[in-house]
Amino acid sequence: MAEEIIQRQQQAPYIEKRSEQLLASVFGDPNATRRDGESDADFNLRKFGRAGIAQQVPGYQFAGFTPEQQQAFGLASQNVGSYAPALQQAMGTSGLGVAGLLGATQAYDPSSAQAFMDPYQQQVTQQALAELDKQGQMAQANLAGQATRAGAFGGSRFGVAQAELGKNLQDIKSRRIFEDLSRNYQQAQGAAMGAQEAQQRRQLGAGQQLGAMAKTQAGLGALGQQLGQADIQSLLGVGGMQQQLGQAQMEANRQQQIQAQQEPFRRLGFASDILRGTPSSSIQYTQQPPTNPYAQALGLGIAGLGALGQFGQGFGGLSEGLGNLFGGGN
């Protein structure tokens, strides 16, 4: 009859005892009973072990919009079409300028000279005619005296001379009236033409100034919208960095909770390796410190501040645009 030999490999008693304790820590003791004064958490941990108790996994959280971002959203809505009032004003000013320029091209109206006629010219002419009548009467008296002395008064020759004198007097008076009227009209026409040219020059200058003013008004509207957009971008930049920092802090808290939940299992795994003899005297155990999520969040904030500084330097172009608008550019 063959002899049966059974070989059993058994660990040292102290190792087996520690193994049983380790298994109890992981899987618990199903026969455990509640002790006096023991809390539910401690009893469940002792009965079901670390592996038998479910732990709530920290959920993801998302940082909401910051007040700066919300303000930027509101300003963005308000900034839409903000240039329209200035543009409407510029169009009105431009229309006035065009009307002035069109007025400066109107032809001369000869009838406008009537307003520049000398109202006292008729009185001067009447006084001149009265003086001519007086001189004519004197000439008639002189002619009559000469005819009387010659014994020809009342004769045909005297009548011819008297008629010729009267005709000459009428010609002189007619010529004086015509010359006065012509002279008055010519000076009135010259004054009217000069006044129209001066008015056209004023309208032309006013039209050009109104055109430049309209351009400035439209430019101010565009510049105002551009400055508003710059404010919006600044608020979005600051708010975005605050949102990123808040998101990083939330994630850091979540990672810290996960590490706190995993810490007992890491210790249990370390103890399991010890019992299995994995870390021998020839193996050096090195523990690397975990990455600090708060330090990462702080680094993100510092990097954001640097980016904000570079972002602010980009506003220098706006001052150049403002200078060019008012003629300050080189």
C-alpha angles and dihedrals in degrees: 000000000000118000115235115220120195118195119196124191109207130179122231113283094245090053092049090050092052090046091054090049091049092050090048090052091051102038102017130218113291090198094054118129128203115268125217112279092005116145123231092248093053093045093049091048091051094045102040101023128215093300094050099056117078116222124207111249110227108249126229117264127199126210112238127223114295122233088255092055092047089050089050091052090052093047091048090057092046092046093059106106093358088136092061098088092050090046092051090049090048091051091052092049090047090052090055089050092051091050089052092049092049090050089054090061098055117123122245115270111214091203089067089073089076090075090058097050114125106251091201095054093090091055090051090050092049091051090049091050091049090052090050090051089051091050089047092053090051090050091049090051091049090049091051091050092051091049092049093052090048091048090240100109109134094016128122094260090053090050093051091049092047092050092047090051091051092049093050090050092053091048091052092049093047091048091049092051091049093047093049093048092046093047092048092049093046093052090045091050092049091049091048093050091047091049091049093049091049090048091049091051090051092048091048092051092045091049091052092047092048090050091053090046091051090052090051092049092051090046091051090053092051091044092050090053091046091051089048090053089050090054090049092051090048092051091045090050094049093041092047092054091048089050092050091049091049091048090050091051091051091050091047090054090048093050090048091054091049091049090049090053093047095045096085091049091052089054091048090050091050090051090049091054090051092052092047089051094240098138101060127176090266094058120079113214111217122186116202115207111244120247111272107234091198090057088052091051091049090050090051091053093049091049089049092054090053091050090049090054091054090044091055092052089064091070091075089088090064093062089050090051090050091050092050091050093059095039096263094124122102 
